[in-house]
Amino acid sequence: MSHSVGQVAGFTGVTVRTLHHYDEIGLLVPGTRTAAGHRRYTDTDLDRLQQILFYRELGFPLEEVATLLDDPDADPVGHLRRQHTLLTARIGRLTEMAAAVERAMEARKMGINLTPEEKFEVFGDFDPDRYAEEAEQRWGGTPEWRQSQRKAASYTKDDWKAFTREMDAIHHAIADRLAAGDPPDAPAVMDLAEEHRRFISRTSYECGHEMHTRLGEMYVADARFTATYEAIRPGLAVYMRDAIAANAARAA
């Protein structure tokens, strides 16, 4: 079975012009042609195209893609192993980026008193100042906002790094309970939710159970927070929300 260039473009999302270019440079030469000279792509060609698109998505230049695919010592399993390694590295980087986004949002919400160099050291590639306007619009003028601003103004770089480690430890401890199959209203999970609430109260602003519950809802409603928790453990955003709600109900 073979497919025309238009059909391949239709179900792969690759433009006809790109397919023509791949043919011209020898990267993806159609397996057959019609009597009139029109390109026809076989299933083998489509397998090769899938490999090309994978490596292109990871930023490989076309010349390097051609070298990888035409390596006589590489077999399909070898390509899969290489792709698994590359994807694992990409996932790790995205997880780090998601965690940095959360730290940036949390820190900006509480206020930052660091130099640009220190912020980069603490938060990585993401500048908390990017979230300043949004944070002030959402919380500016509240007692919690004023309290967090006063506290944040007194913190050093080492303080922020210590807070980051502590919060990460809490998040991962809750993720471990999720992985173990504990329900969100299990006593050990609620204890961790309470630790999370007290951490916020100690480092930022007085976070009562009502406020903490609203934060839990935000972790699910705000896609950026959700992505951060999902990067730690799938399902963690909802689990955090439910554990926080259960802890608030226990306190009541």
Secondary structure by P-SEA (a helix, b strand, c coil): ccccaaaaaaaacccaaaaaaaaaacccccccccccbbbbbcaaaaaaaaaaaaaaaacccaaaaaaaaacccccaaaaaaaaaaaaaaaaaaaaaaaaaaaaaaaaaaacccccaaaaaaaccccccccaaaaaaaaccccaaaaaaaaaaaaccaaaaaaaaaaaaaaaaaaaaaaaaccccccaaaaaaaaaaaaaaaaccccccaaaaaaaaaaaaacaaaaaaaaaaccaaaaaaaaaaaaaaaaac
